[in-house]
Amino acid sequence: CYKAAGEFAQRLLDLVPVPAIADKARKMITICDRQSRDALPINYDARNPFVICAASHTPIHKGEAAVNCSYCQASYKPEFKDELCRVCSIAQIGAQATGLRSMASAD
């Protein structure tokens, strides 16, 4: 996965790390430029923002349908709707909830 590793190293350099880390990232970019292909196909595009599905551990790209846990807001693909959240194990995925409400006492 040289192409993806090179993209990650470049993003690391964009963060202006300490010199020792920057040197390692530059070396990685040099190696990756020589082998600019991925041996295995991966579902990653550095230019397309995404969140990770908490059940399938695959990306949910911007604009794709997604559902969230009503308690912890973990993101899921629609096929996991109505299951128990795998992150908090408290709420149902995709359920509508008002959250915690505090009412003032009339006393």
All heavy atoms as an XYZ file, in Angstrom:
809
protein
N       0.824     -1.185      0.000
C       0.000      0.000      0.000
C       0.868      1.248      0.000
O       0.745      2.117      0.849
C      -0.922     -0.022      1.203
S      -2.095     -1.377      1.189
N       1.748      1.328     -0.962
C       2.697      2.439     -1.031
C       2.017      3.770     -1.309
O       2.383      4.792     -0.732
C       3.754      2.180     -2.108
C       4.681      1.053     -1.748
C       4.533     -0.207     -2.315
C       5.710      1.246     -0.843
C       5.382     -1.244     -1.983
C       6.563      0.223     -0.499
C       6.397     -1.032     -1.077
O       7.233     -2.049     -0.745
N       1.047      3.758     -2.193
C       0.378      5.008     -2.546
C      -0.299      5.617     -1.323
O      -0.145      6.804     -1.032
C      -0.637      4.752     -3.656
C      -1.327      5.989     -4.141
C      -2.293      5.659     -5.270
C      -3.048      6.900     -5.704
N      -4.092      6.593     -6.653
N      -1.047      4.821     -0.596
C      -1.742      5.308      0.599
C      -0.748      5.732      1.678
O      -0.941      6.762      2.328
C      -2.688      4.244      1.137
N       0.309      4.963      1.868
C       1.312      5.311      2.875
C       1.972      6.645      2.542
O       2.247      7.458      3.438
C       2.362      4.212      2.989
N       2.218      6.885      1.276
C       2.796      8.158      0.858
C       1.851      9.318      1.137
O       2.292     10.400      1.565
N       0.555      9.109      0.924
C      -0.439     10.148      1.215
C      -0.494     10.437      2.716
O      -0.574     11.589      3.131
C      -1.811      9.741      0.699
C      -1.916      9.746     -0.811
C      -3.239      9.202     -1.327
O      -4.086      8.756     -0.517
O      -3.440      9.235     -2.552
N      -0.436      9.387      3.527
C      -0.435      9.580      4.984
C       0.811     10.332      5.431
O       0.744     11.222      6.278
C      -0.517      8.239      5.724
C      -1.844      7.554      5.590
C      -1.908      6.201      5.321
C      -3.029      8.243      5.736
C      -3.123      5.550      5.209
C      -4.262      7.615      5.620
C      -4.303      6.254      5.362
N       1.955      9.972      4.877
C       3.203     10.648      5.241
C       3.154     12.124      4.838
O       3.618     12.988      5.586
C       4.387      9.952      4.587
N       2.583     12.418      3.687
C       2.464     13.815      3.255
C       1.536     14.599      4.181
O       1.823     15.735      4.543
C       1.961     13.900      1.811
C       1.896     15.319      1.282
C       3.243     16.011      1.324
O       4.230     15.506      0.801
N       3.306     17.167      1.969
N       0.453     13.962      4.594
C      -0.464     14.635      5.535
C       0.224     14.881      6.866
O      -0.022     15.901      7.509
C      -1.727     13.802      5.718
C      -2.608     13.812      4.471
C      -3.875     13.055      4.654
N      -4.755     13.765      5.586
C      -5.905     13.295      6.017
N      -6.325     12.113      5.608
N      -6.647     13.981      6.842
N       1.073     13.950      7.281
C       1.837     14.145      8.508
C       2.773     15.337      8.377
O       2.867     16.173      9.278
C       2.626     12.875      8.845
C       3.510     12.930     10.086
C       2.683     13.204     11.329
C       4.273     11.631     10.230
N       3.442     15.464      7.234
C       4.330     16.613      7.011
C       3.553     17.926      7.017
O       4.077     18.953      7.464
C       5.080     16.473      5.693
C       6.254     15.509      5.681
C       6.876     15.446      4.292
C       7.304     15.910      6.703
N       2.322     17.908      6.546
C       1.493     19.111      6.542
C       1.208     19.609      7.958
O       0.896     20.790      8.159
C       0.166     18.856      5.823
C       0.352     18.616      4.326
O       1.434     18.946      3.792
O      -0.585     18.077      3.697
N       1.320     18.731      8.950
C       1.095     19.093     10.351
C       2.330     19.692     11.014
O       2.276     20.066     12.190
C       0.631     17.867     11.144
C      -0.700     17.262     10.709
C      -0.956     15.966     11.477
C      -1.837     18.242     10.929
N       3.440     19.775     10.288
C       4.721     20.322     10.755
C       5.167     19.624     12.047
O       5.192     20.225     13.119
C       4.649     21.856     10.955
C       6.027     22.433     11.197
C       3.979     22.532      9.778
N       5.526     18.342     11.936
C       5.959     17.595     13.128
C       7.382     17.970     13.536
O       8.070     18.716     12.834
C       5.898     16.142     12.655
C       6.201     16.232     11.200
C       5.567     17.520     10.737
N       7.840     17.402     14.652
C       9.220     17.617     15.101
C      10.172     17.075     14.030
O       9.800     16.179     13.246
C       9.479     16.937     16.469
C       8.626     17.569     17.552
C       9.237     15.453     16.407
N      11.399     17.585     13.958
C      12.323     17.204     12.876
C      12.550     15.695     12.701
O      12.630     15.211     11.578
C      13.615     17.919     13.246
C      13.167     19.123     14.014
C      11.960     18.655     14.786
N      12.636     14.955     13.792
C      12.888     13.509     13.681
C      11.732     12.810     12.956
O      11.954     11.952     12.093
C      13.096     12.896     15.064
N      10.515     13.181     13.277
C       9.338     12.590     12.629
C       9.256     13.060     11.180
O       8.936     12.284     10.277
C       8.050     12.959     13.393
C       8.102     12.462     14.831
C       6.814     12.439     12.676
C       8.117     10.970     15.004
N       9.558     14.328     10.934
C       9.522     14.864      9.569
C      10.512     14.136      8.673
O      10.205     13.836      7.515
C       9.805     16.360      9.579
N      11.707     13.830      9.199
C      12.703     13.091      8.405
C      12.195     11.702      8.038
O      12.356     11.253      6.899
C      14.024     12.975      9.183
C      14.756     14.303      9.291
O      14.455     15.215      8.489
O      15.615     14.427     10.183
N      11.578     11.024      8.992
C      11.033      9.690      8.708
C       9.920      9.768      7.658
O       9.836      8.914      6.775
C      10.499      9.045      9.992
C      11.596      8.616     10.950
C      11.017      7.988     12.195
C      12.108      7.579     13.155
N      11.591      6.956     14.364
N       9.086     10.790      7.760
C       8.001     10.950      6.793
C       8.555     11.216      5.395
O       8.063     10.672      4.411
C       7.070     12.075      7.231
N       9.592     12.054      5.296
C      10.205     12.331      3.986
C      10.821     11.070      3.381
O      10.718     10.831      2.178
C      11.264     13.423      4.124
C      10.676     14.807      4.249
C      11.752     15.897      4.203
N      11.223     17.108      4.797
C      11.368     17.470      6.062
N      12.069     16.723      6.896
N      10.823     18.579      6.498
N      11.456     10.247      4.218
C      12.023      8.983      3.741
C      10.913      8.062      3.222
O      11.060      7.410      2.181
C      12.801      8.283      4.850
C      14.116      8.958      5.176
C      14.817      8.264      6.332
C      16.058      9.034      6.742
N      16.699      8.450      7.925
N       9.800      8.033      3.941
C       8.669      7.197      3.527
C       8.115      7.682      2.194
O       7.819      6.877      1.308
C       7.570      7.215      4.600
C       6.351      6.420      4.225
S       6.669      4.664      3.925
C       6.980      4.094      5.562
N       8.014      8.983      2.024
C       7.516      9.537      0.766
C       8.439      9.171     -0.385
O       7.980      8.807     -1.475
C       7.333     11.068      0.876
C       6.159     11.372      1.805
C       7.097     11.696     -0.493
C       6.017     12.839      2.176
N       9.756      9.222     -0.161
C      10.729      8.849     -1.197
C      10.541      7.392     -1.609
O      10.517      7.068     -2.803
C      12.169      9.069     -0.692
O      12.306     10.439     -0.320
C      13.182      8.725     -1.750
N      10.391      6.515     -0.629
C      10.185      5.087     -0.921
C       8.872      4.886     -1.670
O       8.812      4.149     -2.662
C      10.191      4.268      0.390
C      11.587      4.283      1.013
C       9.721      2.846      0.146
C      11.627      3.756      2.436
N       7.839      5.558     -1.214
C       6.515      5.392     -1.822
C       6.463      5.943     -3.239
O       5.738      5.414     -4.085
C       5.456      6.060     -0.956
S       5.255      5.242      0.638
N       7.224      7.000     -3.515
C       7.245      7.560     -4.870
C       7.834      6.568     -5.868
O       7.447      6.545     -7.034
C       8.027      8.874     -4.904
C       7.242     10.020     -4.299
O       6.008      9.866     -4.130
O       7.852     11.065     -3.994
N       8.769      5.751     -5.414
C       9.357      4.726     -6.293
C       8.375      3.599     -6.599
O       8.448      2.974     -7.650
C      10.617      4.142     -5.648
C      11.800      5.076     -5.713
C      13.054      4.359     -5.243
N      13.687      5.220     -4.249
C      14.181      4.827     -3.099
N      14.152      3.557     -2.758
N      14.732      5.679     -2.283
N       7.504      3.317     -5.658
C       6.530      2.216     -5.786
C       5.121      2.793     -5.703
O       4.349      2.435     -4.820
C       6.724      1.219     -4.640
C       8.085      0.625     -4.526
C       8.212     -0.598     -5.400
O       7.222     -1.203     -5.776
N       9.429     -0.950     -5.721
N       4.763      3.700     -6.587
C       3.496      4.437     -6.448
C       2.278      3.614     -6.870
O       1.530      3.987     -7.761
C       3.561      5.737     -7.232
O       3.681      5.447     -8.607
N       2.092      2.504     -6.208
C       0.905      1.679     -6.430
C       0.567      0.976     -5.130
O       1.420      0.813     -4.258
C       1.129      0.642     -7.525
C       2.228     -0.347     -7.183
C       2.396     -1.428     -8.240
N       3.537     -2.253     -7.926
C       3.574     -3.180     -6.978
N       2.522     -3.405     -6.239
N       4.654     -3.887     -6.766
N      -0.668      0.574     -5.005
C      -1.096     -0.185     -3.833
C      -1.203     -1.648     -4.220
O      -1.848     -1.992     -5.211
C      -2.446      0.316     -3.319
C      -2.332      1.650     -2.600
O      -1.258      1.924     -2.050
O      -3.322      2.400     -2.582
N      -0.566     -2.516     -3.453
C      -0.603     -3.947     -3.741
C      -2.006     -4.511     -3.493
O      -2.441     -5.432     -4.171
C       0.419     -4.684     -2.883
N      -2.699     -3.960     -2.521
C      -4.051     -4.391     -2.191
C      -5.003     -3.220     -2.379
O      -4.682     -2.096     -2.005
C      -4.119     -4.855     -0.734
C      -3.203     -6.010     -0.358
C      -3.202     -6.220      1.137
C      -3.650     -7.277     -1.063
N      -6.176     -3.470     -2.912
C      -7.133     -2.372     -3.049
C      -7.688     -1.971     -1.681
O      -8.030     -2.838     -0.861
C      -8.228     -2.960     -3.939
C      -8.128     -4.430     -3.743
C      -6.684     -4.726     -3.454
N      -7.724     -0.676     -1.421
C      -8.311     -0.183     -0.176
C      -9.350      0.879     -0.516
O      -9.246      1.564     -1.523
C      -7.241      0.373      0.791
C      -6.434      1.506      0.132
C      -6.316     -0.722      1.266
C      -5.483      2.193      1.086
N     -10.335      0.984      0.331
C     -11.422      1.938      0.117
C     -11.072      3.238      0.836
O     -11.610      3.553      1.891
C     -12.735      1.350      0.642
C     -13.926      2.176      0.227
O     -13.795      3.165     -0.486
N     -15.090      1.765      0.685
N     -10.132      4.001      0.261
C      -9.673      5.240      0.876
C      -9.406      6.264     -0.210
O      -8.770      5.977     -1.211
C      -8.383      4.996      1.677
C      -7.773      6.276      2.204
C      -8.355      6.945      3.268
C      -6.635      6.810      1.622
C      -7.807      8.124      3.746
C      -6.081      7.986      2.095
C      -6.672      8.640      3.154
O      -6.137      9.806      3.618
N      -9.916      7.456      0.007
C      -9.666      8.572     -0.891
C      -9.335      9.772     -0.016
O     -10.186     10.257      0.741
C     -10.897      8.857     -1.757
C     -10.702     10.008     -2.719
O      -9.590     10.581     -2.765
O     -11.657     10.345     -3.431
N      -8.110     10.247     -0.099
C      -7.640     11.337      0.756
C      -8.405     12.631      0.523
O      -8.424     13.501      1.390
C      -6.149     11.559      0.523
N      -9.051     12.770     -0.622
C      -9.753     14.006     -0.943
C     -11.243     13.964     -0.607
O     -11.944     14.940     -0.793
C      -9.564     14.343     -2.421
C      -8.107     14.670     -2.759
C      -7.819     14.645     -4.244
N      -8.017     13.355     -4.892
C      -7.180     12.327     -4.827
N      -6.078     12.413     -4.119
N      -7.427     11.209     -5.445
N     -11.741     12.852     -0.114
C     -13.156     12.706      0.179
C     -13.344     12.463      1.679
O     -13.002     11.397      2.185
C     -13.735     11.537     -0.634
C     -15.231     11.500     -0.608
O     -15.881     12.312      0.030
N     -15.800     10.534     -1.310
N     -13.900     13.434      2.421
C     -14.055     13.254      3.863
C     -14.998     12.096      4.192
O     -15.946     11.832      3.450
C     -14.633     14.583      4.335
C     -14.908     15.399      3.144
C     -14.396     14.700      1.939
N     -14.738     11.448      5.311
C     -15.563     10.310      5.704
C     -15.508     10.107      7.202
O     -14.640     10.646      7.890
C     -15.110      9.031      4.984
C     -13.719      8.594      5.331
C     -13.485      7.712      6.379
C     -12.626      9.066      4.620
C     -12.201      7.300      6.702
C     -11.339      8.664      4.928
C     -11.131      7.782      5.970
N     -16.448      9.318      7.703
C     -16.430      8.801      9.064
C     -16.400      7.281      8.947
O     -16.730      6.732      7.904
C     -17.644      9.272      9.900
C     -17.616     10.774     10.122
C     -18.946      8.854      9.260
N     -16.008      6.623     10.000
C     -15.912      5.165      9.989
C     -17.171      4.564     10.607
O     -17.611      4.975     11.680
C     -14.676      4.684     10.779
C     -13.393      5.232     10.172
C     -14.632      3.172     10.893
C     -13.072      4.687      8.804
N     -17.752      3.584      9.929
C     -18.896      2.845     10.460
C     -18.417      2.043     11.674
O     -17.446      1.286     11.577
C     -19.471      1.912      9.400
S     -20.785      0.831     10.024
N     -19.081      2.231     12.806
C     -18.661      1.567     14.037
C     -18.910      0.065     14.024
O     -18.370     -0.658     14.859
C     -19.373      2.196     15.232
N     -19.684     -0.436     13.075
C     -19.954     -1.873     12.994
C     -19.080     -2.564     11.955
O     -18.449     -3.579     12.236
C     -21.418     -2.115     12.681
N     -19.025     -2.014     10.755
C     -18.288     -2.677      9.672
C     -16.858     -2.175      9.527
O     -16.063     -2.762      8.808
C     -19.017     -2.468      8.341
O     -19.011     -1.091      7.990
N     -16.535     -1.081     10.209
C     -15.197     -0.462     10.143
C     -14.816     -0.089      8.718
O     -13.667     -0.210      8.316
C     -14.135     -1.360     10.781
C     -14.469     -1.749     12.180
N     -14.445     -0.861     13.223
C     -14.900     -2.918     12.704
C     -14.822     -1.476     14.339
N     -15.102     -2.724     14.041
N     -15.806      0.341      7.954
C     -15.586      0.806      6.590
C     -15.989      2.273      6.517
O     -16.779      2.752      7.340
C     -16.417     -0.018      5.581
O     -17.795      0.043      5.956
C     -15.956     -1.478      5.543
N     -15.468      3.010      5.528
C     -15.793      4.441      5.470
C     -17.220      4.714      5.020
O     -17.787      3.986      4.209
C     -14.789      4.993      4.453
C     -14.327      3.827      3.666
C     -14.482      2.616      4.522
N     -17.778      5.767      5.588
C     -19.049      6.323      5.133
C     -18.683      7.705      4.604
O     -18.412      8.626      5.376
C     -20.077      6.441      6.272
C     -20.299      5.098      6.956
C     -21.388      7.025      5.747
C     -21.125      5.182      8.226
N     -18.625      7.831      3.287
C     -18.170      9.079      2.681
C     -19.233     10.164      2.773
O     -20.424      9.873      2.887
C     -17.770      8.844      1.220
C     -16.550      8.013      1.093
N     -16.605      6.665      0.836
C     -15.244      8.329      1.210
C     -15.384      6.177      0.787
N     -14.537      7.172      1.017
N     -18.785     11.387      2.720
C     -19.687     12.527      2.765
C     -20.737     12.380      1.663
O     -20.413     12.084      0.523
C     -18.888     13.814      2.572
C     -19.694     15.061      2.755
C     -18.815     16.282      2.663
C     -19.611     17.536      2.924
N     -18.768     18.723      2.911
N     -21.989     12.547      2.020
C     -23.081     12.422      1.067
C     -23.739     11.050      1.062
O     -24.836     10.895      0.533
N     -23.095     10.032      1.635
C     -23.696      8.702      1.717
C     -24.660      8.656      2.901
O     -24.484      9.371      3.885
C     -22.620      7.621      1.904
C     -21.773      7.376      0.687
C     -20.757      6.253      0.904
O     -20.888      5.498      1.898
O     -19.842      6.150      0.094
N     -25.643      7.790      2.821
C     -26.606      7.633      3.907
C     -25.921      7.053      5.136
O     -25.050      6.185      5.032
C     -27.745      6.715      3.471
N     -26.298      7.560      6.298
C     -25.746      7.074      7.560
C     -26.788      7.262      8.650
O     -27.664      8.107      8.548
C     -24.466      7.819      7.916
N     -26.695      6.441      9.682
C     -27.531      6.584     10.871
C     -26.599      6.674     12.068
O     -25.454      6.227     12.004
C     -28.527      5.411     11.027
C     -29.604      5.460      9.971
C     -27.821      4.074     11.001
N     -27.101      7.265     13.150
C     -26.270      7.455     14.330
C     -26.913      6.840     15.560
O     -28.135      6.705     15.623
C     -26.047      8.949     14.590
C     -25.279      9.607     13.490
O     -25.848      9.986     12.473
N     -23.991      9.724     13.646
N     -26.081      6.541     16.538
C     -26.572      6.118     17.842
C     -27.192      7.352     18.499
O     -26.596      8.425     18.493
C     -25.417      5.583     18.687
S     -25.858      5.332     20.427
N     -28.367      7.192     19.079
C     -29.040      8.333     19.688
C     -28.379      8.763     20.998
O     -28.635      9.860     21.471
C     -30.514      8.010     19.925
O     -30.638      6.865     20.741
N     -27.499      7.958     21.555
C     -26.824      8.318     22.803
C     -25.418      8.867     22.568
O     -25.105      9.966     22.943
C     -26.775      7.116     23.748
C     -26.121      7.428     25.068
C     -26.787      8.174     26.022
C     -24.834      6.991     25.353
C     -26.191      8.488     27.227
C     -24.227      7.292     26.549
C     -24.910      8.039     27.493
O     -24.307      8.342     28.673
N     -24.555      8.084     21.904
C     -23.151      8.486     21.757
C     -22.820      9.085     20.393
O     -21.711      9.526     20.161
C     -22.214      7.319     22.062
S     -22.228      6.016     20.811
N     -23.778      9.069     19.472
C     -23.627      9.631     18.124
C     -22.633      8.876     17.244
O     -22.146      9.412     16.254
C     -23.264     11.119     18.181
C     -24.334     11.993     18.816
C     -25.672     11.862     18.112
O     -25.748     12.007     16.903
N     -26.712     11.569     18.858
N     -22.309      7.641     17.571
C     -21.457      6.826     16.702
C     -22.149      6.657     15.355
O     -23.373      6.535     15.290
C     -21.188      5.464     17.330
N     -21.382      6.674     14.275
C     -21.948      6.583     12.919
C     -22.003      5.135     12.448
O     -21.091      4.356     12.712
C     -21.095      7.395     11.952
O     -21.109      8.750     12.319
N     -23.068      4.817     11.708
C     -23.276      3.476     11.175
C     -23.836      3.564      9.765
O     -24.508      4.524      9.413
C     -24.279      2.695     12.033
C     -23.775      2.330     13.400
C     -23.941      3.190     14.470
C     -23.137      1.116     13.607
C     -23.472      2.854     15.727
C     -22.670      0.774     14.856
C     -22.842      1.646     15.919
O     -22.371      1.306     17.151
N     -23.610      2.520      8.985
C     -24.263      2.386      7.690
C     -25.721      2.006      7.946
O     -26.043      1.398      8.975
C     -23.554      1.336      6.843
C     -22.161      1.808      6.430
C     -21.577      0.941      5.364
C     -20.276      1.599      4.881
N     -19.755      0.981      3.710
N     -26.634      2.353      7.014
C     -28.067      2.119      7.247
C     -28.453      0.679      7.562
O     -29.444      0.452      8.257
C     -28.713      2.581      5.933
C     -27.759      3.577      5.373
C     -26.386      3.086      5.769
N     -27.698     -0.301      7.102
C     -28.084     -1.698      7.367
C     -27.988     -2.084      8.848
O     -28.473     -3.134      9.256
C     -27.272     -2.682      6.515
C     -25.787     -2.621      6.730
C     -25.051     -1.846      5.656
O     -25.634     -0.936      5.057
O     -23.871     -2.158      5.434
N     -27.375     -1.226      9.669
C     -27.255     -1.520     11.097
C     -28.325     -0.819     11.931
O     -28.316     -0.901     13.158
C     -25.856     -1.153     11.592
C     -24.780     -1.960     10.929
C     -24.012     -1.405      9.910
C     -24.555     -3.276     11.280
C     -23.031     -2.145      9.272
C     -23.582     -4.034     10.644
C     -22.821     -3.465      9.641
N     -29.261     -0.141     11.264
C     -30.336      0.562     11.960
C     -31.143     -0.423     12.800
O     -31.346     -1.566     12.418
C     -31.250      1.260     10.952
C     -32.303      2.098     11.618
C     -33.114      2.873     10.619
C     -34.069      3.663     11.468
N     -35.034      4.390     10.950
N     -31.571      0.019     13.959
C     -32.390     -0.725     14.928
C     -31.606     -1.765     15.720
O     -32.185     -2.470     16.535
C     -33.607     -1.382     14.258
C     -34.557     -0.355     13.665
O     -34.642      0.756     14.228
O     -35.191     -0.649     12.638
N     -30.294     -1.877     15.509
C     -29.471     -2.767     16.338
C     -28.970     -1.987     17.545
O     -29.020     -0.760     17.582
C     -28.275     -3.296     15.539
C     -28.651     -4.231     14.415
C     -27.436     -4.808     13.694
O     -26.313     -4.722     14.227
O     -27.624     -5.336     12.596
N     -28.446     -2.700     18.541
C     -27.851     -2.066     19.715
C     -26.507     -1.472     19.331
O     -25.722     -2.106     18.615
C     -27.670     -3.098     20.833
C     -27.107     -2.561     22.155
C     -28.098     -1.584     22.790
C     -26.821     -3.714     23.099
N     -26.242     -0.245     19.772
C     -24.985      0.430     19.457
C     -23.802     -0.399     19.959
O     -23.785     -0.855     21.098
C     -24.951      1.816     20.093
S     -23.392      2.688     19.839
N     -22.817     -0.580     19.114
C     -21.638     -1.379     19.460
C     -20.587     -0.574     20.198
O     -19.613     -1.132     20.685
C     -21.053     -1.987     18.201
C     -22.055     -2.936     17.551
C     -21.530     -3.573     16.326
N     -22.608     -4.327     15.679
C     -22.428     -5.111     14.659
N     -21.226     -5.261     14.137
N     -23.443     -5.752     14.128
N     -20.773      0.726     20.286
C     -19.815      1.573     21.007
C     -20.227      1.720     22.464
O     -19.462      1.427     23.375
C     -19.680      2.959     20.330
C     -18.799      3.885     21.151
C     -19.135      2.808     18.922
N     -21.451      2.175     22.703
C     -21.891      2.423     24.077
C     -22.738      1.299     24.665
O     -22.892      1.218     25.881
C     -22.659      3.741     24.154
S     -24.252      3.723     23.283
N     -23.303      0.442     23.828
C     -24.182     -0.658     24.262
C     -25.358     -0.175     25.106
O     -25.837     -0.884     25.985
C     -23.384     -1.710     25.042
O     -22.387     -2.270     24.232
N     -25.802      1.056     24.830
C     -26.916      1.622     25.598
C     -28.140      1.860     24.722
O     -29.252      1.547     25.109
C     -26.496      2.958     26.259
C     -25.425      2.704     27.315
C     -27.686      3.681     26.857
C     -24.871      3.955     27.936
N     -27.937      2.419     23.552
C     -29.058      2.882     22.738
C     -29.191      2.108     21.433
O     -28.278      1.403     21.002
C     -28.895      4.369     22.441
N     -30.327      2.311     20.815
C     -30.639      1.692     19.533
C     -30.145      2.607     18.414
O     -30.345      3.823     18.447
C     -32.144      1.498     19.434
C     -32.622      0.814     18.194
C     -34.136      0.672     18.193
O     -34.837      1.322     18.961
N     -34.622     -0.186     17.333
N     -29.498      2.019     17.422
C     -28.966      2.780     16.296
C     -30.126      3.322     15.470
O     -31.037      2.589     15.101
C     -28.056      1.901     15.410
C     -26.883      1.380     16.231
C     -27.588      2.654     14.186
C     -26.130      0.241     15.577
N     -30.103      4.620     15.199
C     -31.117      5.252     14.372
C     -32.382      5.652     15.099
O     -33.276      6.242     14.501
N     -32.476      5.356     16.392
C     -33.680      5.716     17.149
C     -33.709      7.220     17.396
O     -32.665      7.847     17.576
C     -33.710      4.969     18.477
N     -34.909      7.776     17.398
C     -35.071      9.199     17.712
C     -35.179      9.336     19.228
O     -35.947      8.629     19.872
C     -36.340      9.749     17.041
C     -36.286      9.703     15.530
C     -35.176     10.587     14.976
O     -34.986     11.699     15.412
N     -34.439     10.055     14.015
N     -34.385     10.249     19.790
C     -34.410     10.457     21.237
C     -34.224     11.940     21.519
O     -33.556     12.645     20.790
C     -33.322      9.643     21.903
N     -34.823     12.388     22.608
C     -34.701     13.797     22.968
C     -33.480     14.053     23.813
O     -33.090     15.192     24.015
C     -35.945     14.258     23.759
O     -36.063     13.449     24.919
C     -37.184     14.181     22.912
N     -32.873     13.023     24.340
C     -31.709     13.195     25.193
C     -32.127     13.433     26.638
O     -33.297     13.353     26.989
N     -31.173     13.762     27.466
C     -31.431     14.002     28.884
C     -32.065     15.379     29.041
O     -31.556     16.361     28.547
C     -30.124     13.928     29.665
C     -30.209     14.115     31.162
C     -31.062     13.005     31.776
C     -28.824     14.105     31.762
N     -33.189     15.425     29.722
C     -33.875     16.692     29.948
C     -33.961     16.967     31.433
O     -34.267     16.096     32.225
C     -35.280     16.662     29.354
C     -35.264     16.400     27.868
C     -36.634     16.360     27.336
N     -36.797     17.549     26.495
C     -37.934     17.962     26.022
N     -39.050     17.349     26.323
N     -38.001     19.023     25.248
N     -33.695     18.185     31.799
C     -33.772     18.600     33.192
C     -34.926     19.590     33.330
O     -34.962     20.612     32.649
C     -32.453     19.248     33.613
O     -32.554     19.720     34.933
N     -35.842     19.288     34.199
C     -37.001     20.154     34.409
C     -36.879     20.835     35.754
O     -36.569     20.192     36.757
C     -38.289     19.338     34.360
C     -38.450     18.564     33.060
S     -38.754     19.672     31.721
C     -40.278     19.027     31.133
N     -37.139     22.126     35.777
C     -37.100     22.869     37.028
C     -38.310     22.481     37.883
O     -39.415     22.305     37.379
C     -37.104     24.360     36.755
N     -38.071     22.356     39.153
C     -39.153     21.999     40.081
C     -40.075     23.184     40.272
O     -39.654     24.331     40.323
C     -38.536     21.565     41.408
O     -39.560     21.344     42.349
N     -41.360     22.919     40.441
C     -42.347     23.977     40.640
C     -42.447     24.372     42.109
O     -43.274     25.176     42.492
C     -43.707     23.524     40.126
N     -41.622     23.816     42.965
C     -41.663     24.121     44.412
C     -41.238     25.511     44.707
O     -40.386     26.147     44.443
C     -40.815     23.129     45.203
C     -41.380     21.718     45.115
O     -42.586     21.578     44.863
O     -40.601     20.780     45.314
